[in-house]
Amino acid sequence: MAITDIDRAAAEQLAAHCGIPNVARSSEEILADRTIEAVLICSSTNTHADLIVRAAQAGKHIFCEKPVDFDLAKVDSALAAVNNAGVKLQIGFNRRFDADFARARQSVTSGEIGKPHLLHIISRDPAPPPLSYIKVSGGIFLDMTIHDFDMARFLIGDEVEEVYTAATVLVDPEIGKLGDLDTSIITLRFRKGVIGTIDNSRKAAYGYDQRVEILGSDGAVATANCYPNQTVISTGSAIRRDLPFRFFMDRYTESFTNELRAFVQAVLEDRAAPVTGIDGRAALRLGLAARKSYDEHRPVQVQEIG
């Protein structure tokens, strides 16, 4: 087992915390180690595609954080390398492994709520990331909303054929100066007729807002926000509770653990990865379609992208 990072001190600190015995000098050292069967790629997005290709050529199974790249051609090259090498690739869409969202998905696949008609995903951050991150993030649709695009496909079990975006800058004008957006509503039309909406904001003053609702022909399913505790305080003037979690690592702690467990099981039991490179590519296409829709002020057919 080994870890490497361009910030060696950070790698050493994490190695000590997690009991990792070796801090490698570079990714080349890890990929050359024949005792290592699988790698986790958690570096900046601009390095993902190249590392996937190199890891595949080295015969390693791969877990890679989203997105694979901002460019579909680079994604396709990386996926081709994985296919040629016959290794597994899992993309880090951790929300699929959240218990609440998994239960919502089950209500669809089991027919519990009938045929899905409407999907509403609410995804609002408590505060925007630093501007230094915004500059290299790929924009809100490829950085933030890409999780929601994956969730939309996952929850409904169908592909999106049309995207329409209404978006603006309301949180921080500096985000707009960098060519990005911070507030958006995206409408999705699925192949089988379901209509979905994704509601994004870079700032929800009350906390990390992560909710889903699906209306079906026989019922509905909805998930609520997660809180540090379930306590409700009642007085003569108000009934209140504490605010939701304010950080994604707190809200999705279990889902991060679950997705890595699923990857390890896929490798050990020689099963297909539960979130594939094709899933990563599909979410990227939707992000690119959303930006094109905003730029051109029109609905965009997903088949126009790539």
ZADO-1210 file (C-alpha; in nm, 4 decimals, padded with zeros to 6 digits):
<atoms>
<atom x="00.0000" y="00.0000" z="00.0000" code="MET" pos="1"/>
<atom x="00.1332" y="00.3447" z="-00.0903" code="ALA" pos="2"/>
<atom x="00.0316" y="00.7074" z="-00.1327" code="ILE" pos="3"/>
<atom x="00.1788" y="00.9978" z="-00.3268" code="THR" pos="4"/>
<atom x="00.0968" y="01.3666" z="-00.3605" code="ASP" pos="5"/>
<atom x="00.2664" y="01.6700" z="-00.5085" code="ILE" pos="6"/>
<atom x="00.2540" y="01.8019" z="-00.1508" code="ASP" pos="7"/>
<atom x="00.4712" y="01.5406" z="00.0184" code="ARG" pos="8"/>
<atom x="00.3984" y="01.6750" z="00.3659" code="ALA" pos="9"/>
<atom x="00.0251" y="01.6255" z="00.3078" code="ALA" pos="10"/>
<atom x="00.0882" y="01.2702" z="00.1862" code="ALA" pos="11"/>
<atom x="00.3007" y="01.1935" z="00.4909" code="GLU" pos="12"/>
<atom x="00.0359" y="01.3318" z="00.7237" code="GLN" pos="13"/>
<atom x="-00.2407" y="01.1238" z="00.5649" code="LEU" pos="14"/>
<atom x="-00.0184" y="00.8147" z="00.5575" code="ALA" pos="15"/>
<atom x="00.0412" y="00.8474" z="00.9294" code="ALA" pos="16"/>
<atom x="-00.3282" y="00.8998" z="00.9981" code="HIS" pos="17"/>
<atom x="-00.4410" y="00.6017" z="00.7874" code="CYS" pos="18"/>
<atom x="-00.1535" y="00.3639" z="00.8560" code="GLY" pos="19"/>
<atom x="-00.0233" y="00.3683" z="00.4981" code="ILE" pos="20"/>
<atom x="00.3310" y="00.2266" z="00.5133" code="PRO" pos="21"/>
<atom x="00.4852" y="00.3876" z="00.2050" code="ASN" pos="22"/>
<atom x="00.4896" y="00.7478" z="00.0802" code="VAL" pos="23"/>
<atom x="00.5957" y="00.7163" z="-00.2818" code="ALA" pos="24"/>
<atom x="00.8000" y="00.9788" z="-00.4623" code="ARG" pos="25"/>
<atom x="00.5671" y="00.9832" z="-00.7638" code="SER" pos="26"/>
<atom x="00.2752" y="00.8167" z="-00.9346" code="SER" pos="27"/>
<atom x="00.5258" y="00.6350" z="-01.1583" code="GLU" pos="28"/>
<atom x="00.6643" y="00.4565" z="-00.8533" code="GLU" pos="29"/>
<atom x="00.3176" y="00.3370" z="-00.7525" code="ILE" pos="30"/>
<atom x="00.2217" y="00.2263" z="-01.1030" code="LEU" pos="31"/>
<atom x="00.5471" y="00.0316" z="-01.1372" code="ALA" pos="32"/>
<atom x="00.4822" y="-00.1627" z="-00.8155" code="ASP" pos="33"/>
<atom x="00.3524" y="-00.5044" z="-00.9249" code="ARG" pos="34"/>
<atom x="00.2179" y="-00.5792" z="-00.5766" code="THR" pos="35"/>
<atom x="-00.0392" y="-00.2987" z="-00.6129" code="ILE" pos="36"/>
<atom x="-00.3563" y="-00.4193" z="-00.7842" code="GLU" pos="37"/>
<atom x="-00.5702" y="-00.1047" z="-00.7725" code="ALA" pos="38"/>
<atom x="-00.5269" y="00.2715" z="-00.7439" code="VAL" pos="39"/>
<atom x="-00.7382" y="00.5636" z="-00.6241" code="LEU" pos="40"/>
<atom x="-00.7022" y="00.8806" z="-00.8333" code="ILE" pos="41"/>
<atom x="-00.7999" y="01.1808" z="-00.6220" code="CYS" pos="42"/>
<atom x="-00.5857" y="01.4478" z="-00.7837" code="SER" pos="43"/>
<atom x="-00.6939" y="01.7613" z="-00.9707" code="SER" pos="44"/>
<atom x="-00.9270" y="01.7064" z="-01.2678" code="THR" pos="45"/>
<atom x="-00.6695" y="01.8033" z="-01.5306" code="ASN" pos="46"/>
<atom x="-00.4606" y="01.4993" z="-01.4311" code="THR" pos="47"/>
<atom x="-00.7362" y="01.2354" z="-01.4254" code="HIS" pos="48"/>
<atom x="-00.7432" y="01.1216" z="-01.7890" code="ALA" pos="49"/>
<atom x="-00.3671" y="01.0814" z="-01.8167" code="ASP" pos="50"/>
<atom x="-00.3447" y="00.8942" z="-01.4863" code="LEU" pos="51"/>
<atom x="-00.6288" y="00.6628" z="-01.5919" code="ILE" pos="52"/>
<atom x="-00.4474" y="00.5784" z="-01.9160" code="VAL" pos="53"/>
<atom x="-00.1189" y="00.5144" z="-01.7371" code="ARG" pos="54"/>
<atom x="-00.2833" y="00.3091" z="-01.4628" code="ALA" pos="55"/>
<atom x="-00.4726" y="00.1001" z="-01.7189" code="ALA" pos="56"/>
<atom x="-00.1537" y="00.0351" z="-01.9150" code="GLN" pos="57"/>
<atom x="00.0078" y="-00.0751" z="-01.5885" code="ALA" pos="58"/>
<atom x="-00.2742" y="-00.3240" z="-01.5346" code="GLY" pos="59"/>
<atom x="-00.4225" y="-00.1526" z="-01.2290" code="LYS" pos="60"/>
<atom x="-00.7909" y="-00.1377" z="-01.1454" code="HIS" pos="61"/>
<atom x="-00.8941" y="00.2257" z="-01.1049" code="ILE" pos="62"/>
<atom x="-01.1148" y="00.4369" z="-00.8840" code="PHE" pos="63"/>
<atom x="-01.1190" y="00.7979" z="-01.0084" code="CYS" pos="64"/>
<atom x="-01.2912" y="01.1025" z="-00.8699" code="GLU" pos="65"/>
<atom x="-01.5280" y="01.2866" z="-01.1010" code="LYS" pos="66"/>
<atom x="-01.5018" y="01.4106" z="-01.3686" code="PRO" pos="67"/>
<atom x="-01.2644" y="01.2102" z="-01.5859" code="VAL" pos="68"/>
<atom x="-01.1911" y="01.5295" z="-01.7809" code="ASP" pos="69"/>
<atom x="-01.3675" y="01.8372" z="-01.9141" code="PHE" pos="70"/>
<atom x="-01.3089" y="01.7247" z="-02.2751" code="ASP" pos="71"/>
<atom x="-01.5052" y="01.4336" z="-02.4223" code="LEU" pos="72"/>
<atom x="-01.2217" y="01.3323" z="-02.6561" code="ALA" pos="73"/>
<atom x="-00.9864" y="01.2884" z="-02.3592" code="LYS" pos="74"/>
<atom x="-01.2543" y="01.0954" z="-02.1736" code="VAL" pos="75"/>
<atom x="-01.2987" y="00.8641" z="-02.4710" code="ASP" pos="76"/>
<atom x="-00.9240" y="00.8035" z="-02.4920" code="SER" pos="77"/>
<atom x="-00.9117" y="00.7169" z="-02.1226" code="ALA" pos="78"/>
<atom x="-01.2094" y="00.4805" z="-02.1495" code="LEU" pos="79"/>
<atom x="-01.0533" y="00.3139" z="-02.4534" code="ALA" pos="80"/>
<atom x="-00.7347" y="00.2521" z="-02.2554" code="ALA" pos="81"/>
<atom x="-00.9374" y="00.0953" z="-01.9744" code="VAL" pos="82"/>
<atom x="-01.1252" y="-00.1253" z="-02.2194" code="ASN" pos="83"/>
<atom x="-00.8078" y="-00.2342" z="-02.3978" code="ASN" pos="84"/>
<atom x="-00.6389" y="-00.3227" z="-02.0690" code="ALA" pos="85"/>
<atom x="-00.9398" y="-00.5133" z="-01.9360" code="GLY" pos="86"/>
<atom x="-00.9258" y="-00.3380" z="-01.5977" code="VAL" pos="87"/>
<atom x="-01.2099" y="-00.1994" z="-01.3892" code="LYS" pos="88"/>
<atom x="-01.2849" y="00.1729" z="-01.3657" code="LEU" pos="89"/>
<atom x="-01.5200" y="00.3242" z="-01.1082" code="GLN" pos="90"/>
<atom x="-01.6070" y="00.6943" z="-01.1094" code="ILE" pos="91"/>
<atom x="-01.6550" y="00.8721" z="-00.7765" code="GLY" pos="92"/>
<atom x="-02.0219" y="00.9614" z="-00.7820" code="PHE" pos="93"/>
<atom x="-02.0631" y="00.8939" z="-00.4118" code="ASN" pos="94"/>
<atom x="-02.4242" y="01.0094" z="-00.3826" code="ARG" pos="95"/>
<atom x="-02.5442" y="00.6865" z="-00.5421" code="ARG" pos="96"/>
<atom x="-02.4257" y="00.5170" z="-00.2228" code="PHE" pos="97"/>
<atom x="-02.6194" y="00.7420" z="00.0141" code="ASP" pos="98"/>
<atom x="-02.8882" y="00.5409" z="00.1963" code="ALA" pos="99"/>
<atom x="-03.1647" y="00.7971" z="00.1369" code="ASP" pos="100"/>
<atom x="-03.1023" y="00.8286" z="-00.2358" code="PHE" pos="101"/>
<atom x="-03.0597" y="00.4525" z="-00.2718" code="ALA" pos="102"/>
<atom x="-03.4020" y="00.4077" z="-00.1106" code="ARG" pos="103"/>
<atom x="-03.5521" y="00.6611" z="-00.3499" code="ALA" pos="104"/>
<atom x="-03.4033" y="00.4655" z="-00.6401" code="ARG" pos="105"/>
<atom x="-03.5499" y="00.1431" z="-00.4978" code="GLN" pos="106"/>
<atom x="-03.8967" y="00.2989" z="-00.4906" code="SER" pos="107"/>
<atom x="-03.8647" y="00.3516" z="-00.8660" code="VAL" pos="108"/>
<atom x="-03.7134" y="00.0169" z="-00.9635" code="THR" pos="109"/>
<atom x="-03.9611" y="-00.1785" z="-00.7509" code="SER" pos="110"/>
<atom x="-04.2628" y="00.0038" z="-00.8941" code="GLY" pos="111"/>
<atom x="-04.3549" y="00.1189" z="-00.5442" code="GLU" pos="112"/>
<atom x="-04.4510" y="00.4693" z="-00.6650" code="ILE" pos="113"/>
<atom x="-04.5604" y="00.3579" z="-01.0111" code="GLY" pos="114"/>
<atom x="-04.4278" y="00.5150" z="-01.3277" code="LYS" pos="115"/>
<atom x="-04.2115" y="00.8230" z="-01.2593" code="PRO" pos="116"/>
<atom x="-04.3518" y="01.1502" z="-01.3917" code="HIS" pos="117"/>
<atom x="-04.1549" y="01.4310" z="-01.2272" code="LEU" pos="118"/>
<atom x="-03.8093" y="01.4525" z="-01.0677" code="LEU" pos="119"/>
<atom x="-03.6852" y="01.7445" z="-00.8590" code="HIS" pos="120"/>
<atom x="-03.3273" y="01.7572" z="-00.7303" code="ILE" pos="121"/>
<atom x="-03.2256" y="02.0358" z="-00.4909" code="ILE" pos="122"/>
<atom x="-02.8510" y="02.0793" z="-00.4469" code="SER" pos="123"/>
<atom x="-02.7336" y="02.3980" z="-00.2755" code="ARG" pos="124"/>
<atom x="-02.3967" y="02.4581" z="-00.1127" code="ASP" pos="125"/>
<atom x="-02.3720" y="02.6558" z="00.2110" code="PRO" pos="126"/>
<atom x="-02.1101" y="02.8871" z="00.0555" code="ALA" pos="127"/>
<atom x="-01.9175" y="02.9092" z="-00.2713" code="PRO" pos="128"/>
<atom x="-01.5657" y="02.7670" z="-00.2948" code="PRO" pos="129"/>
<atom x="-01.2644" y="03.0012" z="-00.3148" code="PRO" pos="130"/>
<atom x="-01.2252" y="03.1940" z="-00.6376" code="LEU" pos="131"/>
<atom x="-00.8922" y="03.0182" z="-00.6917" code="SER" pos="132"/>
<atom x="-01.0890" y="02.6934" z="-00.7149" code="TYR" pos="133"/>
<atom x="-01.3623" y="02.8429" z="-00.9354" code="ILE" pos="134"/>
<atom x="-01.0924" y="02.9331" z="-01.1908" code="LYS" pos="135"/>
<atom x="-00.9964" y="02.5680" z="-01.2457" code="VAL" pos="136"/>
<atom x="-01.3229" y="02.3917" z="-01.1574" code="SER" pos="137"/>
<atom x="-01.4628" y="02.3690" z="-01.5093" code="GLY" pos="138"/>
<atom x="-01.7643" y="02.5754" z="-01.4066" code="GLY" pos="139"/>
<atom x="-02.0692" y="02.5030" z="-01.1961" code="ILE" pos="140"/>
<atom x="-02.2177" y="02.2483" z="-01.4386" code="PHE" pos="141"/>
<atom x="-01.9022" y="02.0327" z="-01.4570" code="LEU" pos="142"/>
<atom x="-01.8043" y="02.0756" z="-01.0945" code="ASP" pos="143"/>
<atom x="-02.1231" y="02.0933" z="-00.8879" code="MET" pos="144"/>
<atom x="-02.4199" y="01.9988" z="-01.1044" code="THR" pos="145"/>
<atom x="-02.2393" y="01.6973" z="-01.2507" code="ILE" pos="146"/>
<atom x="-02.3311" y="01.5100" z="-00.9303" code="HIS" pos="147"/>
<atom x="-02.6964" y="01.5970" z="-00.9902" code="ASP" pos="148"/>
<atom x="-02.6826" y="01.4902" z="-01.3532" code="PHE" pos="149"/>
<atom x="-02.5549" y="01.1519" z="-01.2391" code="ASP" pos="150"/>
<atom x="-02.8231" y="01.1338" z="-00.9700" code="MET" pos="151"/>
<atom x="-03.0935" y="01.2119" z="-01.2275" code="ALA" pos="152"/>
<atom x="-02.9838" y="00.9208" z="-01.4486" code="ARG" pos="153"/>
<atom x="-02.9428" y="00.6938" z="-01.1467" code="PHE" pos="154"/>
<atom x="-03.2786" y="00.7711" z="-00.9864" code="LEU" pos="155"/>
<atom x="-03.4911" y="00.7519" z="-01.3015" code="ILE" pos="156"/>
<atom x="-03.2931" y="00.4775" z="-01.4755" code="GLY" pos="157"/>
<atom x="-03.3197" y="00.6479" z="-01.8112" code="ASP" pos="158"/>
<atom x="-03.1147" y="00.8766" z="-02.0348" code="GLU" pos="159"/>
<atom x="-03.1763" y="01.2491" z="-02.0729" code="VAL" pos="160"/>
<atom x="-03.2422" y="01.3634" z="-02.4276" code="GLU" pos="161"/>
<atom x="-03.2925" y="01.7405" z="-02.3815" code="GLU" pos="162"/>
<atom x="-03.1510" y="02.0030" z="-02.1450" code="VAL" pos="163"/>
<atom x="-03.2608" y="02.3622" z="-02.0882" code="TYR" pos="164"/>
<atom x="-03.0760" y="02.5961" z="-01.8541" code="THR" pos="165"/>
<atom x="-03.1720" y="02.9220" z="-01.6864" code="ALA" pos="166"/>
<atom x="-02.8811" y="03.0556" z="-01.4819" code="ALA" pos="167"/>
<atom x="-02.7323" y="03.3749" z="-01.3437" code="THR" pos="168"/>
<atom x="-02.4906" y="03.5226" z="-01.0902" code="VAL" pos="169"/>
<atom x="-02.6577" y="03.6241" z="-00.7642" code="LEU" pos="170"/>
<atom x="-02.4172" y="03.5047" z="-00.4946" code="VAL" pos="171"/>
<atom x="-02.0845" y="03.6666" z="-00.5845" code="ASP" pos="172"/>
<atom x="-02.0191" y="03.8977" z="-00.8848" code="PRO" pos="173"/>
<atom x="-01.6544" y="03.7838" z="-00.8848" code="GLU" pos="174"/>
<atom x="-01.7751" y="03.4383" z="-00.9923" code="ILE" pos="175"/>
<atom x="-01.9386" y="03.6006" z="-01.2938" code="GLY" pos="176"/>
<atom x="-01.6195" y="03.7872" z="-01.3795" code="LYS" pos="177"/>
<atom x="-01.4489" y="03.4490" z="-01.4072" code="LEU" pos="178"/>
<atom x="-01.7084" y="03.3389" z="-01.6626" code="GLY" pos="179"/>
<atom x="-01.8966" y="03.1119" z="-01.4251" code="ASP" pos="180"/>
<atom x="-02.2445" y="03.1090" z="-01.2692" code="LEU" pos="181"/>
<atom x="-02.3698" y="03.0457" z="-00.9175" code="ASP" pos="182"/>
<atom x="-02.7480" y="03.0068" z="-00.9423" code="THR" pos="183"/>
<atom x="-02.9364" y="02.7857" z="-01.1868" code="SER" pos="184"/>
<atom x="-03.2459" y="02.5881" z="-01.2744" code="ILE" pos="185"/>
<atom x="-03.1977" y="02.3106" z="-01.5293" code="ILE" pos="186"/>
<atom x="-03.4855" y="02.1273" z="-01.6930" code="THR" pos="187"/>
<atom x="-03.4299" y="01.7722" z="-01.8148" code="LEU" pos="188"/>
<atom x="-03.6468" y="01.5754" z="-02.0529" code="ARG" pos="189"/>
<atom x="-03.5877" y="01.2003" z="-02.0375" code="PHE" pos="190"/>
<atom x="-03.6324" y="00.9629" z="-02.3310" code="ARG" pos="191"/>
<atom x="-03.9318" y="00.7900" z="-02.1695" code="LYS" pos="192"/>
<atom x="-04.1070" y="01.1192" z="-02.0941" code="GLY" pos="193"/>
<atom x="-04.0095" y="01.1991" z="-01.7354" code="VAL" pos="194"/>
<atom x="-03.9488" y="01.5708" z="-01.6737" code="ILE" pos="195"/>
<atom x="-03.6797" y="01.6650" z="-01.4237" code="GLY" pos="196"/>
<atom x="-03.5547" y="01.9854" z="-01.2655" code="THR" pos="197"/>
<atom x="-03.2235" y="02.0515" z="-01.0938" code="ILE" pos="198"/>
<atom x="-03.2124" y="02.3476" z="-00.8563" code="ASP" pos="199"/>
<atom x="-02.8579" y="02.4705" z="-00.7790" code="ASN" pos="200"/>
<atom x="-02.7176" y="02.7535" z="-00.5720" code="SER" pos="201"/>
<atom x="-02.3653" y="02.8196" z="-00.4484" code="ARG" pos="202"/>
<atom x="-02.5069" y="02.9711" z="-00.1272" code="LYS" pos="203"/>
<atom x="-02.7756" y="02.8439" z="00.1074" code="ALA" pos="204"/>
<atom x="-02.7334" y="03.0436" z="00.4295" code="ALA" pos="205"/>
<atom x="-02.8924" y="02.7695" z="00.6424" code="TYR" pos="206"/>
<atom x="-02.6573" y="02.4851" z="00.5412" code="GLY" pos="207"/>
<atom x="-02.5908" y="02.2080" z="00.2904" code="TYR" pos="208"/>
<atom x="-02.9244" y="02.1526" z="00.1164" code="ASP" pos="209"/>
<atom x="-02.9520" y="01.8107" z="-00.0506" code="GLN" pos="210"/>
<atom x="-03.3010" y="01.6866" z="-00.1313" code="ARG" pos="211"/>
<atom x="-03.4832" y="01.4821" z="-00.3927" code="VAL" pos="212"/>
<atom x="-03.8485" y="01.4301" z="-00.4799" code="GLU" pos="213"/>
<atom x="-03.9935" y="01.1938" z="-00.7413" code="ILE" pos="214"/>
<atom x="-04.3625" y="01.1990" z="-00.8289" code="LEU" pos="215"/>
<atom x="-04.4953" y="00.8778" z="-00.9788" code="GLY" pos="216"/>
<atom x="-04.8278" y="00.7540" z="-01.1087" code="SER" pos="217"/>
<atom x="-04.9005" y="00.5708" z="-00.7806" code="ASP" pos="218"/>
<atom x="-04.7257" y="00.7874" z="-00.5266" code="GLY" pos="219"/>
<atom x="-04.4168" y="00.9915" z="-00.4484" code="ALA" pos="220"/>
<atom x="-04.0864" y="00.9589" z="-00.2685" code="VAL" pos="221"/>
<atom x="-03.8929" y="01.2426" z="-00.1050" code="ALA" pos="222"/>
<atom x="-03.5695" y="01.2702" z="00.0909" code="THR" pos="223"/>
<atom x="-03.5010" y="01.5298" z="00.3598" code="ALA" pos="224"/>
<atom x="-03.1823" y="01.7053" z="00.4670" code="ASN" pos="225"/>
<atom x="-02.9523" y="01.5448" z="00.7210" code="CYS" pos="226"/>
<atom x="-02.8867" y="01.7060" z="01.0580" code="TYR" pos="227"/>
<atom x="-02.6215" y="01.6685" z="01.3294" code="PRO" pos="228"/>
<atom x="-02.9045" y="01.5627" z="01.5603" code="ASN" pos="229"/>
<atom x="-03.2786" y="01.4972" z="01.5486" code="GLN" pos="230"/>
<atom x="-03.3669" y="01.7195" z="01.8451" code="THR" pos="231"/>
<atom x="-03.6670" y="01.9523" z="01.8194" code="VAL" pos="232"/>
<atom x="-03.6965" y="02.2318" z="02.0748" code="ILE" pos="233"/>
<atom x="-04.0453" y="02.3647" z="02.1521" code="SER" pos="234"/>
<atom x="-04.1057" y="02.6828" z="02.3481" code="THR" pos="235"/>
<atom x="-04.3858" y="02.9332" z="02.3869" code="GLY" pos="236"/>
<atom x="-04.2464" y="03.1427" z="02.1028" code="SER" pos="237"/>
<atom x="-04.1146" y="02.8910" z="01.8480" code="ALA" pos="238"/>
<atom x="-04.0538" y="02.5322" z="01.7519" code="ILE" pos="239"/>
<atom x="-03.7060" y="02.4876" z="01.6088" code="ARG" pos="240"/>
<atom x="-03.4218" y="02.2500" z="01.5392" code="ARG" pos="241"/>
<atom x="-03.0525" y="02.2898" z="01.4626" code="ASP" pos="242"/>
<atom x="-02.9354" y="02.3648" z="01.1091" code="LEU" pos="243"/>
<atom x="-02.8430" y="02.0894" z="00.8590" code="PRO" pos="244"/>
<atom x="-02.4851" y="01.9790" z="00.8070" code="PHE" pos="245"/>
<atom x="-02.2742" y="02.2510" z="00.6459" code="ARG" pos="246"/>
<atom x="-02.0032" y="02.0397" z="00.4804" code="PHE" pos="247"/>
<atom x="-02.0281" y="01.7641" z="00.2211" code="PHE" pos="248"/>
<atom x="-01.7848" y="01.5430" z="00.4107" code="MET" pos="249"/>
<atom x="-02.0243" y="01.5447" z="00.7075" code="ASP" pos="250"/>
<atom x="-02.3379" y="01.4929" z="00.4978" code="ARG" pos="251"/>
<atom x="-02.1932" y="01.2147" z="00.2854" code="TYR" pos="252"/>
<atom x="-01.9498" y="01.0419" z="00.5228" code="THR" pos="253"/>
<atom x="-02.1157" y="00.7017" z="00.4878" code="GLU" pos="254"/>
<atom x="-02.1601" y="00.7269" z="00.1129" code="SER" pos="255"/>
<atom x="-01.7868" y="00.7880" z="00.0606" code="PHE" pos="256"/>
<atom x="-01.7139" y="00.4786" z="00.2684" code="THR" pos="257"/>
<atom x="-01.9760" y="00.2751" z="00.0840" code="ASN" pos="258"/>
<atom x="-01.8494" y="00.3634" z="-00.2639" code="GLU" pos="259"/>
<atom x="-01.4941" y="00.2582" z="-00.1790" code="LEU" pos="260"/>
<atom x="-01.6209" y="-00.0626" z="-00.0238" code="ARG" pos="261"/>
<atom x="-01.8141" y="-00.1319" z="-00.3453" code="ALA" pos="262"/>
<atom x="-01.5009" y="-00.0711" z="-00.5543" code="PHE" pos="263"/>
<atom x="-01.2911" y="-00.3071" z="-00.3419" code="VAL" pos="264"/>
<atom x="-01.5607" y="-00.5744" z="-00.3625" code="GLN" pos="265"/>
<atom x="-01.5791" y="-00.5349" z="-00.7401" code="ALA" pos="266"/>
<atom x="-01.2037" y="-00.5950" z="-00.7638" code="VAL" pos="267"/>
<atom x="-01.1885" y="-00.8833" z="-00.5145" code="LEU" pos="268"/>
<atom x="-01.4969" y="-01.0590" z="-00.6511" code="GLU" pos="269"/>
<atom x="-01.4286" y="-00.9744" z="-01.0174" code="ASP" pos="270"/>
<atom x="-01.7583" y="-00.7932" z="-01.0602" code="ARG" pos="271"/>
<atom x="-01.8423" y="-00.4926" z="-01.2751" code="ALA" pos="272"/>
<atom x="-01.7811" y="-00.1565" z="-01.1123" code="ALA" pos="273"/>
<atom x="-02.1141" y="-00.0076" z="-00.9955" code="PRO" pos="274"/>
<atom x="-02.0445" y="00.3373" z="-01.1475" code="VAL" pos="275"/>
<atom x="-01.8636" y="00.3046" z="-01.4778" code="THR" pos="276"/>
<atom x="-01.6672" y="00.5287" z="-01.7076" code="GLY" pos="277"/>
<atom x="-01.9748" y="00.5414" z="-01.9303" code="ILE" pos="278"/>
<atom x="-02.1673" y="00.6905" z="-01.6381" code="ASP" pos="279"/>
<atom x="-01.8959" y="00.9515" z="-01.5985" code="GLY" pos="280"/>
<atom x="-01.9095" y="01.0329" z="-01.9694" code="ARG" pos="281"/>
<atom x="-02.2895" y="01.0645" z="-01.9655" code="ALA" pos="282"/>
<atom x="-02.2850" y="01.3107" z="-01.6762" code="ALA" pos="283"/>
<atom x="-02.0160" y="01.5169" z="-01.8500" code="LEU" pos="284"/>
<atom x="-02.2261" y="01.5355" z="-02.1686" code="ARG" pos="285"/>
<atom x="-02.5172" y="01.6711" z="-01.9660" code="LEU" pos="286"/>
<atom x="-02.2919" y="01.9314" z="-01.8075" code="GLY" pos="287"/>
<atom x="-02.1664" y="02.0418" z="-02.1482" code="LEU" pos="288"/>
<atom x="-02.5235" y="02.0515" z="-02.2787" code="ALA" pos="289"/>
<atom x="-02.6309" y="02.2651" z="-01.9832" code="ALA" pos="290"/>
<atom x="-02.3600" y="02.5205" z="-02.0538" code="ARG" pos="291"/>
<atom x="-02.4416" y="02.5227" z="-02.4251" code="LYS" pos="292"/>
<atom x="-02.8077" y="02.5796" z="-02.3427" code="SER" pos="293"/>
<atom x="-02.7185" y="02.8760" z="-02.1217" code="TYR" pos="294"/>
<atom x="-02.4803" y="03.0251" z="-02.3780" code="ASP" pos="295"/>
<atom x="-02.7243" y="02.9885" z="-02.6676" code="GLU" pos="296"/>
<atom x="-03.0503" y="03.0567" z="-02.4793" code="HIS" pos="297"/>
<atom x="-03.2234" y="02.7462" z="-02.6100" code="ARG" pos="298"/>
<atom x="-03.3022" y="02.3834" z="-02.5285" code="PRO" pos="299"/>
<atom x="-03.0156" y="02.1545" z="-02.6323" code="VAL" pos="300"/>
<atom x="-03.0506" y="01.7999" z="-02.7534" code="GLN" pos="301"/>
<atom x="-02.7913" y="01.5877" z="-02.5741" code="VAL" pos="302"/>
<atom x="-02.7078" y="01.4152" z="-02.9042" code="GLN" pos="303"/>
<atom x="-02.5603" y="01.7506" z="-03.0151" code="GLU" pos="304"/>
<atom x="-02.2791" y="01.6988" z="-02.7630" code="ILE" pos="305"/>
<atom x="-02.0096" y="01.4591" z="-02.8725" code="GLY" pos="306"/>
</atoms>
